[in-house]
Amino acid sequence: MDKIKVEICCGTACYLLGAANLMAVEDEIPESLRDRVEVEARTCLELCEKENLGGAPYVRFNGTEIMAQATSEKVLERIAELAGGDGRDA
């Protein structure tokens, strides 16, 4: 199975609106999923100009799926969904 790629936008707006805290999500991934997930900080995903600042912080999953107003809880939930389960049973 391919790794789940999680890109956290760390552009100025996203960083100030919560991306700094989102970077800790890597430590919160359940042990059973850690080898299946790759978390990466990105300089900017250029979504504020396409959407608006109200959606920051942004996270991109597997290069295509965008999550606006991301929180650690929402990101972890989506990782579990993409992995095919909740990942909490390990």
mmCIF file as gemmi writes it, N, C-alpha and C atoms, coordinates in Angstrom:
data_model
loop_
_atom_site.group_PDB
_atom_site.id
_atom_site.type_symbol
_atom_site.label_atom_id
_atom_site.label_alt_id
_atom_site.label_comp_id
_atom_site.label_asym_id
_atom_site.label_entity_id
_atom_site.label_seq_id
_atom_site.pdbx_PDB_ins_code
_atom_site.Cartn_x
_atom_site.Cartn_y
_atom_site.Cartn_z
_atom_site.occupancy
_atom_site.B_iso_or_equiv
_atom_site.pdbx_formal_charge
_atom_site.auth_seq_id
_atom_site.auth_asym_id
_atom_site.pdbx_PDB_model_num
ATOM 1 N N . MET Axp A 1 ? 0.846 -1.191 0 1 0 ? 1 A 1
ATOM 2 C CA . MET Axp A 1 ? 0 0 0 1 0 ? 1 A 1
ATOM 3 C C . MET Axp A 1 ? 0.887 1.248 0 1 0 ? 1 A 1
ATOM 4 N N . ASP Axp A 2 ? 0.494 2.238 -0.807 1 0 ? 2 A 1
ATOM 5 C CA . ASP Axp A 2 ? 1.233 3.49 -0.847 1 0 ? 2 A 1
ATOM 6 C C . ASP Axp A 2 ? 1.078 4.234 0.464 1 0 ? 2 A 1
ATOM 7 N N . LYS Axp A 3 ? 2.093 5.042 0.754 1 0 ? 3 A 1
ATOM 8 C CA . LYS Axp A 3 ? 2.02 5.864 1.96 1 0 ? 3 A 1
ATOM 9 C C . LYS Axp A 3 ? 0.982 6.96 1.777 1 0 ? 3 A 1
ATOM 10 N N . ILE Axp A 4 ? 0.384 7.346 2.879 1 0 ? 4 A 1
ATOM 11 C CA . ILE Axp A 4 ? -0.539 8.481 2.893 1 0 ? 4 A 1
ATOM 12 C C . ILE Axp A 4 ? 0.332 9.719 3.072 1 0 ? 4 A 1
ATOM 13 N N . LYS Axp A 5 ? 0.287 10.613 2.101 1 0 ? 5 A 1
ATOM 14 C CA . LYS Axp A 5 ? 1.107 11.82 2.15 1 0 ? 5 A 1
ATOM 15 C C . LYS Axp A 5 ? 0.271 12.973 2.685 1 0 ? 5 A 1
ATOM 16 N N . VAL Axp A 6 ? 0.759 13.584 3.756 1 0 ? 6 A 1
ATOM 17 C CA . VAL Axp A 6 ? 0.074 14.699 4.399 1 0 ? 6 A 1
ATOM 18 C C . VAL Axp A 6 ? 0.986 15.914 4.3 1 0 ? 6 A 1
ATOM 19 N N . GLU Axp A 7 ? 0.528 16.936 3.57 1 0 ? 7 A 1
ATOM 20 C CA . GLU Axp A 7 ? 1.309 18.162 3.413 1 0 ? 7 A 1
ATOM 21 C C . GLU Axp A 7 ? 0.615 19.28 4.186 1 0 ? 7 A 1
ATOM 22 N N . ILE Axp A 8 ? 1.339 19.842 5.135 1 0 ? 8 A 1
ATOM 23 C CA . ILE Axp A 8 ? 0.796 20.919 5.956 1 0 ? 8 A 1
ATOM 24 C C . ILE Axp A 8 ? 1.355 22.237 5.442 1 0 ? 8 A 1
ATOM 25 N N . CYS Axp A 9 ? 0.459 23.123 5.065 1 0 ? 9 A 1
ATOM 26 C CA . CYS Axp A 9 ? 0.879 24.429 4.582 1 0 ? 9 A 1
ATOM 27 C C . CYS Axp A 9 ? 1.427 25.243 5.748 1 0 ? 9 A 1
ATOM 28 N N . CYS Axp A 10 ? 2.646 25.73 5.589 1 0 ? 10 A 1
ATOM 29 C CA . CYS Axp A 10 ? 3.262 26.565 6.622 1 0 ? 10 A 1
ATOM 30 C C . CYS Axp A 10 ? 3.571 27.956 6.097 1 0 ? 10 A 1
ATOM 31 N N . GLY Axp A 11 ? 2.774 28.384 5.087 1 0 ? 11 A 1
ATOM 32 C CA . GLY Axp A 11 ? 2.874 29.763 4.628 1 0 ? 11 A 1
ATOM 33 C C . GLY Axp A 11 ? 2.472 30.688 5.768 1 0 ? 11 A 1
ATOM 34 N N . THR Axp A 12 ? 2.727 31.946 5.639 1 0 ? 12 A 1
ATOM 35 C CA . THR Axp A 12 ? 2.511 32.893 6.736 1 0 ? 12 A 1
ATOM 36 C C . THR Axp A 12 ? 1.107 32.821 7.322 1 0 ? 12 A 1
ATOM 37 N N . ALA Axp A 13 ? 0.08 32.905 6.484 1 0 ? 13 A 1
ATOM 38 C CA . ALA Axp A 13 ? -1.3 32.899 7 1 0 ? 13 A 1
ATOM 39 C C . ALA Axp A 13 ? -1.616 31.577 7.696 1 0 ? 13 A 1
ATOM 40 N N . CYS Axp A 14 ? -1.289 30.479 7.052 1 0 ? 14 A 1
ATOM 41 C CA . CYS Axp A 14 ? -1.59 29.168 7.646 1 0 ? 14 A 1
ATOM 42 C C . CYS Axp A 14 ? -0.822 28.969 8.941 1 0 ? 14 A 1
ATOM 43 N N . TYR Axp A 15 ? 0.442 29.367 8.932 1 0 ? 15 A 1
ATOM 44 C CA . TYR Axp A 15 ? 1.269 29.198 10.122 1 0 ? 15 A 1
ATOM 45 C C . TYR Axp A 15 ? 0.675 29.958 11.308 1 0 ? 15 A 1
ATOM 46 N N . LEU Axp A 16 ? 0.293 31.198 11.054 1 0 ? 16 A 1
ATOM 47 C CA . LEU Axp A 16 ? -0.269 32.019 12.133 1 0 ? 16 A 1
ATOM 48 C C . LEU Axp A 16 ? -1.648 31.542 12.582 1 0 ? 16 A 1
ATOM 49 N N . LEU Axp A 17 ? -2.371 30.883 11.687 1 0 ? 17 A 1
ATOM 50 C CA . LEU Axp A 17 ? -3.728 30.443 12.011 1 0 ? 17 A 1
ATOM 51 C C . LEU Axp A 17 ? -3.794 28.972 12.44 1 0 ? 17 A 1
ATOM 52 N N . GLY Axp A 18 ? -2.647 28.376 12.777 1 0 ? 18 A 1
ATOM 53 C CA . GLY Axp A 18 ? -2.689 27.051 13.375 1 0 ? 18 A 1
ATOM 54 C C . GLY Axp A 18 ? -1.769 25.989 12.827 1 0 ? 18 A 1
ATOM 55 N N . ALA Axp A 19 ? -1.116 26.231 11.701 1 0 ? 19 A 1
ATOM 56 C CA . ALA Axp A 19 ? -0.253 25.2 11.13 1 0 ? 19 A 1
ATOM 57 C C . ALA Axp A 19 ? 0.921 24.871 12.038 1 0 ? 19 A 1
ATOM 58 N N . ALA Axp A 20 ? 1.357 25.833 12.827 1 0 ? 20 A 1
ATOM 59 C CA . ALA Axp A 20 ? 2.462 25.566 13.754 1 0 ? 20 A 1
ATOM 60 C C . ALA Axp A 20 ? 2.089 24.419 14.688 1 0 ? 20 A 1
ATOM 61 N N . ASN Axp A 21 ? 0.865 24.415 15.173 1 0 ? 21 A 1
ATOM 62 C CA . ASN Axp A 21 ? 0.386 23.341 16.054 1 0 ? 21 A 1
ATOM 63 C C . ASN Axp A 21 ? 0.157 22.047 15.279 1 0 ? 21 A 1
ATOM 64 N N . LEU Axp A 22 ? -0.228 22.147 14.022 1 0 ? 22 A 1
ATOM 65 C CA . LEU Axp A 22 ? -0.499 20.956 13.213 1 0 ? 22 A 1
ATOM 66 C C . LEU Axp A 22 ? 0.751 20.112 12.979 1 0 ? 22 A 1
ATOM 67 N N . MET Axp A 23 ? 1.906 20.73 13.028 1 0 ? 23 A 1
ATOM 68 C CA . MET Axp A 23 ? 3.129 19.972 12.789 1 0 ? 23 A 1
ATOM 69 C C . MET Axp A 23 ? 3.324 18.887 13.852 1 0 ? 23 A 1
ATOM 70 N N . ALA Axp A 24 ? 2.717 19.03 15.005 1 0 ? 24 A 1
ATOM 71 C CA . ALA Axp A 24 ? 2.819 18.022 16.067 1 0 ? 24 A 1
ATOM 72 C C . ALA Axp A 24 ? 1.959 16.799 15.777 1 0 ? 24 A 1
ATOM 73 N N . VAL Axp A 25 ? 1.121 16.854 14.739 1 0 ? 25 A 1
ATOM 74 C CA . VAL Axp A 25 ? 0.226 15.738 14.422 1 0 ? 25 A 1
ATOM 75 C C . VAL Axp A 25 ? 1.016 14.46 14.124 1 0 ? 25 A 1
ATOM 76 N N . GLU Axp A 26 ? 2.214 14.603 13.623 1 0 ? 26 A 1
ATOM 77 C CA . GLU Axp A 26 ? 3.043 13.433 13.31 1 0 ? 26 A 1
ATOM 78 C C . GLU Axp A 26 ? 3.279 12.587 14.564 1 0 ? 26 A 1
ATOM 79 N N . ASP Axp A 27 ? 3.433 13.233 15.699 1 0 ? 27 A 1
ATOM 80 C CA . ASP Axp A 27 ? 3.649 12.515 16.962 1 0 ? 27 A 1
ATOM 81 C C . ASP Axp A 27 ? 2.373 11.882 17.5 1 0 ? 27 A 1
ATOM 82 N N . GLU Axp A 28 ? 1.222 12.321 16.997 1 0 ? 28 A 1
ATOM 83 C CA . GLU Axp A 28 ? -0.067 11.824 17.48 1 0 ? 28 A 1
ATOM 84 C C . GLU Axp A 28 ? -0.641 10.693 16.625 1 0 ? 28 A 1
ATOM 85 N N . ILE Axp A 29 ? 0.014 10.391 15.522 1 0 ? 29 A 1
ATOM 86 C CA . ILE Axp A 29 ? -0.47 9.309 14.652 1 0 ? 29 A 1
ATOM 87 C C . ILE Axp A 29 ? -0.337 7.994 15.408 1 0 ? 29 A 1
ATOM 88 N N . PRO Axp A 30 ? -1.394 7.186 15.428 1 0 ? 30 A 1
ATOM 89 C CA . PRO Axp A 30 ? -1.322 5.905 16.123 1 0 ? 30 A 1
ATOM 90 C C . PRO Axp A 30 ? -0.159 5.054 15.615 1 0 ? 30 A 1
ATOM 91 N N . GLU Axp A 31 ? 0.467 4.347 16.526 1 0 ? 31 A 1
ATOM 92 C CA . GLU Axp A 31 ? 1.63 3.516 16.189 1 0 ? 31 A 1
ATOM 93 C C . GLU Axp A 31 ? 1.349 2.591 15.004 1 0 ? 31 A 1
ATOM 94 N N . SER Axp A 32 ? 0.142 2.065 14.936 1 0 ? 32 A 1
ATOM 95 C CA . SER Axp A 32 ? -0.208 1.121 13.868 1 0 ? 32 A 1
ATOM 96 C C . SER Axp A 32 ? -0.204 1.757 12.479 1 0 ? 32 A 1
ATOM 97 N N . LEU Axp A 33 ? -0.233 3.089 12.414 1 0 ? 33 A 1
ATOM 98 C CA . LEU Axp A 33 ? -0.273 3.777 11.118 1 0 ? 33 A 1
ATOM 99 C C . LEU Axp A 33 ? 1.006 4.536 10.791 1 0 ? 33 A 1
ATOM 100 N N . ARG Axp A 34 ? 1.907 4.672 11.734 1 0 ? 34 A 1
ATOM 101 C CA . ARG Axp A 34 ? 3.078 5.541 11.536 1 0 ? 34 A 1
ATOM 102 C C . ARG Axp A 34 ? 3.914 5.185 10.317 1 0 ? 34 A 1
ATOM 103 N N . ASP Axp A 35 ? 4.059 3.912 10.031 1 0 ? 35 A 1
ATOM 104 C CA . ASP Axp A 35 ? 4.878 3.532 8.88 1 0 ? 35 A 1
ATOM 105 C C . ASP Axp A 35 ? 4.138 3.718 7.555 1 0 ? 35 A 1
ATOM 106 N N . ARG Axp A 36 ? 2.867 4.076 7.63 1 0 ? 36 A 1
ATOM 107 C CA . ARG Axp A 36 ? 2.046 4.267 6.425 1 0 ? 36 A 1
ATOM 108 C C . ARG Axp A 36 ? 1.769 5.728 6.118 1 0 ? 36 A 1
ATOM 109 N N . VAL Axp A 37 ? 2.297 6.642 6.956 1 0 ? 37 A 1
ATOM 110 C CA . VAL Axp A 37 ? 1.986 8.066 6.8 1 0 ? 37 A 1
ATOM 111 C C . VAL Axp A 37 ? 3.273 8.883 6.72 1 0 ? 37 A 1
ATOM 112 N N . GLU Axp A 38 ? 3.292 9.805 5.779 1 0 ? 38 A 1
ATOM 113 C CA . GLU Axp A 38 ? 4.412 10.73 5.626 1 0 ? 38 A 1
ATOM 114 C C . GLU Axp A 38 ? 3.87 12.148 5.8 1 0 ? 38 A 1
ATOM 115 N N . VAL Axp A 39 ? 4.36 12.85 6.823 1 0 ? 39 A 1
ATOM 116 C CA . VAL Axp A 39 ? 3.918 14.219 7.098 1 0 ? 39 A 1
ATOM 117 C C . VAL Axp A 39 ? 5.041 15.165 6.68 1 0 ? 39 A 1
ATOM 118 N N . GLU Axp A 40 ? 4.657 16.199 5.941 1 0 ? 40 A 1
ATOM 119 C CA . GLU Axp A 40 ? 5.644 17.135 5.406 1 0 ? 40 A 1
ATOM 120 C C . GLU Axp A 40 ? 5.136 18.561 5.531 1 0 ? 40 A 1
ATOM 121 N N . ALA Axp A 41 ? 6.012 19.464 5.963 1 0 ? 41 A 1
ATOM 122 C CA . ALA Axp A 41 ? 5.686 20.892 5.984 1 0 ? 41 A 1
ATOM 123 C C . ALA Axp A 41 ? 5.991 21.452 4.604 1 0 ? 41 A 1
ATOM 124 N N . ARG Axp A 42 ? 5.084 22.243 4.085 1 0 ? 42 A 1
ATOM 125 C CA . ARG Axp A 42 ? 5.28 22.892 2.787 1 0 ? 42 A 1
ATOM 126 C C . ARG Axp A 42 ? 5.357 24.39 3.005 1 0 ? 42 A 1
ATOM 127 N N . THR Axp A 43 ? 6.207 25.046 2.235 1 0 ? 43 A 1
ATOM 128 C CA . THR Axp A 43 ? 6.369 26.491 2.37 1 0 ? 43 A 1
ATOM 129 C C . THR Axp A 43 ? 5.042 27.197 2.142 1 0 ? 43 A 1
ATOM 130 N N . CYS Axp A 44 ? 4.322 26.802 1.107 1 0 ? 44 A 1
ATOM 131 C CA . CYS Axp A 44 ? 3.011 27.379 0.829 1 0 ? 44 A 1
ATOM 132 C C . CYS Axp A 44 ? 2.301 26.497 -0.185 1 0 ? 44 A 1
ATOM 133 N N . LEU Axp A 45 ? 1.042 26.232 0.035 1 0 ? 45 A 1
ATOM 134 C CA . LEU Axp A 45 ? 0.247 25.455 -0.92 1 0 ? 45 A 1
ATOM 135 C C . LEU Axp A 45 ? -0.506 26.362 -1.884 1 0 ? 45 A 1
ATOM 136 N N . GLU Axp A 46 ? -0.359 27.686 -1.724 1 0 ? 46 A 1
ATOM 137 C CA . GLU Axp A 46 ? -0.965 28.695 -2.597 1 0 ? 46 A 1
ATOM 138 C C . GLU Axp A 46 ? -2.489 28.574 -2.667 1 0 ? 46 A 1
ATOM 139 N N . LEU Axp A 47 ? -3.099 28.245 -1.556 1 0 ? 47 A 1
ATOM 140 C CA . LEU Axp A 47 ? -4.553 28.102 -1.535 1 0 ? 47 A 1
ATOM 141 C C . LEU Axp A 47 ? -5.262 29.357 -1.039 1 0 ? 47 A 1
ATOM 142 N N . CYS Axp A 48 ? -4.578 30.208 -0.301 1 0 ? 48 A 1
ATOM 143 C CA . CYS Axp A 48 ? -5.218 31.426 0.194 1 0 ? 48 A 1
ATOM 144 C C . CYS Axp A 48 ? -5.637 32.337 -0.954 1 0 ? 48 A 1
ATOM 145 N N . GLU Axp A 49 ? -4.829 32.369 -2.016 1 0 ? 49 A 1
ATOM 146 C CA . GLU Axp A 49 ? -5.185 33.231 -3.151 1 0 ? 49 A 1
ATOM 147 C C . GLU Axp A 49 ? -6.332 32.64 -3.951 1 0 ? 49 A 1
ATOM 148 N N . LYS Axp A 50 ? -6.47 31.319 -3.945 1 0 ? 50 A 1
ATOM 149 C CA . LYS Axp A 50 ? -7.548 30.668 -4.682 1 0 ? 50 A 1
ATOM 150 C C . LYS Axp A 50 ? -8.834 30.638 -3.87 1 0 ? 50 A 1
ATOM 151 N N . GLU Axp A 51 ? -8.712 30.474 -2.593 1 0 ? 51 A 1
ATOM 152 C CA . GLU Axp A 51 ? -9.881 30.408 -1.702 1 0 ? 51 A 1
ATOM 153 C C . GLU Axp A 51 ? -9.969 31.735 -0.971 1 0 ? 51 A 1
ATOM 154 N N . ASN Axp A 52 ? -9.692 31.683 0.317 1 0 ? 52 A 1
ATOM 155 C CA . ASN Axp A 52 ? -9.587 32.901 1.11 1 0 ? 52 A 1
ATOM 156 C C . ASN Axp A 52 ? -8.884 32.564 2.415 1 0 ? 52 A 1
ATOM 157 N N . LEU Axp A 53 ? -8.469 33.561 3.132 1 0 ? 53 A 1
ATOM 158 C CA . LEU Axp A 53 ? -7.734 33.337 4.372 1 0 ? 53 A 1
ATOM 159 C C . LEU Axp A 53 ? -8.584 32.645 5.425 1 0 ? 53 A 1
ATOM 160 N N . GLY Axp A 54 ? -9.896 32.717 5.313 1 0 ? 54 A 1
ATOM 161 C CA . GLY Axp A 54 ? -10.778 32.078 6.282 1 0 ? 54 A 1
ATOM 162 C C . GLY Axp A 54 ? -10.671 30.571 6.291 1 0 ? 54 A 1
ATOM 163 N N . GLY Axp A 55 ? -10.056 29.978 5.266 1 0 ? 55 A 1
ATOM 164 C CA . GLY Axp A 55 ? -9.9 28.541 5.206 1 0 ? 55 A 1
ATOM 165 C C . GLY Axp A 55 ? -8.601 28.035 5.822 1 0 ? 55 A 1
ATOM 166 N N . ALA Axp A 56 ? -7.697 28.938 6.123 1 0 ? 56 A 1
ATOM 167 C CA . ALA Axp A 56 ? -6.409 28.539 6.681 1 0 ? 56 A 1
ATOM 168 C C . ALA Axp A 56 ? -6.584 28.019 8.114 1 0 ? 56 A 1
ATOM 169 N N . PRO Axp A 57 ? -5.78 27.077 8.529 1 0 ? 57 A 1
ATOM 170 C CA . PRO Axp A 57 ? -4.687 26.432 7.817 1 0 ? 57 A 1
ATOM 171 C C . PRO Axp A 57 ? -5.179 25.309 6.907 1 0 ? 57 A 1
ATOM 172 N N . TYR Axp A 58 ? -4.42 25.103 5.834 1 0 ? 58 A 1
ATOM 173 C CA . TYR Axp A 58 ? -4.754 24.086 4.842 1 0 ? 58 A 1
ATOM 174 C C . TYR Axp A 58 ? -3.829 22.877 4.963 1 0 ? 58 A 1
ATOM 175 N N . VAL Axp A 59 ? -4.386 21.709 4.662 1 0 ? 59 A 1
ATOM 176 C CA . VAL Axp A 59 ? -3.614 20.472 4.596 1 0 ? 59 A 1
ATOM 177 C C . VAL Axp A 59 ? -4.015 19.765 3.306 1 0 ? 59 A 1
ATOM 178 N N . ARG Axp A 60 ? -3.013 19.201 2.615 1 0 ? 60 A 1
ATOM 179 C CA . ARG Axp A 60 ? -3.29 18.456 1.383 1 0 ? 60 A 1
ATOM 180 C C . ARG Axp A 60 ? -2.937 16.988 1.62 1 0 ? 60 A 1
ATOM 181 N N . PHE Axp A 61 ? -3.854 16.105 1.228 1 0 ? 61 A 1
ATOM 182 C CA . PHE Axp A 61 ? -3.662 14.664 1.369 1 0 ? 61 A 1
ATOM 183 C C . PHE Axp A 61 ? -3.408 14.055 -0.008 1 0 ? 61 A 1
ATOM 184 N N . ASN Axp A 62 ? -2.376 13.263 -0.099 1 0 ? 62 A 1
ATOM 185 C CA . ASN Axp A 62 ? -2.049 12.502 -1.312 1 0 ? 62 A 1
ATOM 186 C C . ASN Axp A 62 ? -2.012 13.367 -2.571 1 0 ? 62 A 1
ATOM 187 N N . GLY Axp A 63 ? -1.599 14.614 -2.419 1 0 ? 63 A 1
ATOM 188 C CA . GLY Axp A 63 ? -1.387 15.489 -3.561 1 0 ? 63 A 1
ATOM 189 C C . GLY Axp A 63 ? -2.615 16.11 -4.18 1 0 ? 63 A 1
ATOM 190 N N . THR Axp A 64 ? -3.821 15.702 -3.74 1 0 ? 64 A 1
ATOM 191 C CA . THR Axp A 64 ? -5.02 16.228 -4.396 1 0 ? 64 A 1
ATOM 192 C C . THR Axp A 64 ? -6.101 16.718 -3.444 1 0 ? 64 A 1
ATOM 193 N N . GLU Axp A 65 ? -6.341 16.018 -2.377 1 0 ? 65 A 1
ATOM 194 C CA . GLU Axp A 65 ? -7.453 16.346 -1.481 1 0 ? 65 A 1
ATOM 195 C C . GLU Axp A 65 ? -7.051 17.46 -0.51 1 0 ? 65 A 1
ATOM 196 N N . ILE Axp A 66 ? -7.839 18.537 -0.49 1 0 ? 66 A 1
ATOM 197 C CA . ILE Axp A 66 ? -7.545 19.687 0.357 1 0 ? 66 A 1
ATOM 198 C C . ILE Axp A 66 ? -8.489 19.711 1.552 1 0 ? 66 A 1
ATOM 199 N N . MET Axp A 67 ? -7.917 19.96 2.726 1 0 ? 67 A 1
ATOM 200 C CA . MET Axp A 67 ? -8.712 20.17 3.933 1 0 ? 67 A 1
ATOM 201 C C . MET Axp A 67 ? -8.478 21.61 4.381 1 0 ? 67 A 1
ATOM 202 N N . ALA Axp A 68 ? -9.564 22.361 4.507 1 0 ? 68 A 1
ATOM 203 C CA . ALA Axp A 68 ? -9.493 23.734 4.998 1 0 ? 68 A 1
ATOM 204 C C . ALA Axp A 68 ? -9.803 23.729 6.49 1 0 ? 68 A 1
ATOM 205 N N . GLN Axp A 69 ? -9.392 24.779 7.162 1 0 ? 69 A 1
ATOM 206 C CA . GLN Axp A 69 ? -9.615 24.925 8.603 1 0 ? 69 A 1
ATOM 207 C C . GLN Axp A 69 ? -9.213 23.649 9.342 1 0 ? 69 A 1
ATOM 208 N N . ALA Axp A 70 ? -8.037 23.162 8.993 1 0 ? 70 A 1
ATOM 209 C CA . ALA Axp A 70 ? -7.553 21.901 9.549 1 0 ? 70 A 1
ATOM 210 C C . ALA Axp A 70 ? -7.222 22.026 11.029 1 0 ? 70 A 1
ATOM 211 N N . THR Axp A 71 ? -7.55 20.962 11.743 1 0 ? 71 A 1
ATOM 212 C CA . THR Axp A 71 ? -7.165 20.813 13.142 1 0 ? 71 A 1
ATOM 213 C C . THR Axp A 71 ? -6.491 19.459 13.276 1 0 ? 71 A 1
ATOM 214 N N . SER Axp A 72 ? -5.767 19.258 14.351 1 0 ? 72 A 1
ATOM 215 C CA . SER Axp A 72 ? -5.125 17.965 14.571 1 0 ? 72 A 1
ATOM 216 C C . SER Axp A 72 ? -6.146 16.847 14.555 1 0 ? 72 A 1
ATOM 217 N N . GLU Axp A 73 ? -7.279 17.065 15.199 1 0 ? 73 A 1
ATOM 218 C CA . GLU Axp A 73 ? -8.318 16.044 15.272 1 0 ? 73 A 1
ATOM 219 C C . GLU Axp A 73 ? -8.848 15.686 13.889 1 0 ? 73 A 1
ATOM 220 N N . LYS Axp A 74 ? -9.116 16.704 13.065 1 0 ? 74 A 1
ATOM 221 C CA . LYS Axp A 74 ? -9.625 16.455 11.717 1 0 ? 74 A 1
ATOM 222 C C . LYS Axp A 74 ? -8.591 15.742 10.856 1 0 ? 74 A 1
ATOM 223 N N . VAL Axp A 75 ? -7.334 16.13 10.989 1 0 ? 75 A 1
ATOM 224 C CA . VAL Axp A 75 ? -6.271 15.507 10.194 1 0 ? 75 A 1
ATOM 225 C C . VAL Axp A 75 ? -6.102 14.042 10.596 1 0 ? 75 A 1
ATOM 226 N N . LEU Axp A 76 ? -6.077 13.77 11.903 1 0 ? 76 A 1
ATOM 227 C CA . LEU Axp A 76 ? -5.93 12.39 12.362 1 0 ? 76 A 1
ATOM 228 C C . LEU Axp A 76 ? -7.115 11.529 11.931 1 0 ? 76 A 1
ATOM 229 N N . GLU Axp A 77 ? -8.31 12.1 11.976 1 0 ? 77 A 1
ATOM 230 C CA . GLU Axp A 77 ? -9.501 11.373 11.542 1 0 ? 77 A 1
ATOM 231 C C . GLU Axp A 77 ? -9.409 11.024 10.054 1 0 ? 77 A 1
ATOM 232 N N . ARG Axp A 78 ? -8.956 11.972 9.25 1 0 ? 78 A 1
ATOM 233 C CA . ARG Axp A 78 ? -8.855 11.722 7.812 1 0 ? 78 A 1
ATOM 234 C C . ARG Axp A 78 ? -7.759 10.696 7.503 1 0 ? 78 A 1
ATOM 235 N N . ILE Axp A 79 ? -6.656 10.75 8.222 1 0 ? 79 A 1
ATOM 236 C CA . ILE Axp A 79 ? -5.601 9.753 8.045 1 0 ? 79 A 1
ATOM 237 C C . ILE Axp A 79 ? -6.155 8.363 8.321 1 0 ? 79 A 1
ATOM 238 N N . ALA Axp A 80 ? -6.906 8.227 9.4 1 0 ? 80 A 1
ATOM 239 C CA . ALA Axp A 80 ? -7.497 6.93 9.742 1 0 ? 80 A 1
ATOM 240 C C . ALA Axp A 80 ? -8.446 6.465 8.644 1 0 ? 80 A 1
ATOM 241 N N . GLU Axp A 81 ? -9.258 7.377 8.107 1 0 ? 81 A 1
ATOM 242 C CA . GLU Axp A 81 ? -10.178 7.022 7.017 1 0 ? 81 A 1
ATOM 243 C C . GLU Axp A 81 ? -9.417 6.56 5.782 1 0 ? 81 A 1
ATOM 244 N N . LEU Axp A 82 ? -8.363 7.279 5.433 1 0 ? 82 A 1
ATOM 245 C CA . LEU Axp A 82 ? -7.575 6.918 4.259 1 0 ? 82 A 1
ATOM 246 C C . LEU Axp A 82 ? -6.848 5.585 4.449 1 0 ? 82 A 1
ATOM 247 N N . ALA Axp A 83 ? -6.54 5.271 5.696 1 0 ? 83 A 1
ATOM 248 C CA . ALA Axp A 83 ? -5.862 4.002 6 1 0 ? 83 A 1
ATOM 249 C C . ALA Axp A 83 ? -6.839 2.837 6.051 1 0 ? 83 A 1
ATOM 250 N N . GLY Axp A 84 ? -8.133 3.145 5.992 1 0 ? 84 A 1
ATOM 251 C CA . GLY Axp A 84 ? -9.133 2.093 5.976 1 0 ? 84 A 1
ATOM 252 C C . GLY Axp A 84 ? -9.651 1.658 7.332 1 0 ? 84 A 1
ATOM 253 N N . GLY Axp A 85 ? -9.474 2.467 8.329 1 0 ? 85 A 1
ATOM 254 C CA . GLY Axp A 85 ? -9.972 2.147 9.661 1 0 ? 85 A 1
ATOM 255 C C . GLY Axp A 85 ? -9.626 3.258 10.608 1 0 ? 85 A 1
ATOM 256 N N . ASP Axp A 86 ? -9.859 3.032 11.89 1 0 ? 86 A 1
ATOM 257 C CA . ASP Axp A 86 ? -9.58 4.113 12.834 1 0 ? 86 A 1
ATOM 258 C C . ASP Axp A 86 ? -8.161 4.084 13.346 1 0 ? 86 A 1
ATOM 259 N N . GLY Axp A 87 ? -7.43 2.979 13.173 1 0 ? 87 A 1
ATOM 260 C CA . GLY Axp A 87 ? -6.037 2.929 13.541 1 0 ? 87 A 1
ATOM 261 C C . GLY Axp A 87 ? -5.747 3.005 15.022 1 0 ? 87 A 1
ATOM 262 N N . ARG Axp A 88 ? -6.763 2.937 15.845 1 0 ? 88 A 1
ATOM 263 C CA . ARG Axp A 88 ? -6.578 3.105 17.277 1 0 ? 88 A 1
ATOM 264 C C . ARG Axp A 88 ? -6.426 1.794 18.032 1 0 ? 88 A 1
ATOM 265 N N . ASP Axp A 89 ? -6.497 0.674 17.327 1 0 ? 89 A 1
ATOM 266 C CA . ASP Axp A 89 ? -6.491 -0.601 18.005 1 0 ? 89 A 1
ATOM 267 C C . ASP Axp A 89 ? -5.113 -1.222 18.149 1 0 ? 89 A 1
ATOM 268 N N . ALA Axp A 90 ? -4.089 -0.484 17.882 1 0 ? 90 A 1
ATOM 269 C CA . ALA Axp A 90 ? -2.74 -1.046 17.991 1 0 ? 90 A 1
ATOM 270 C C . ALA Axp A 90 ? -2.117 -0.749 19.331 1 0 ? 90 A 1
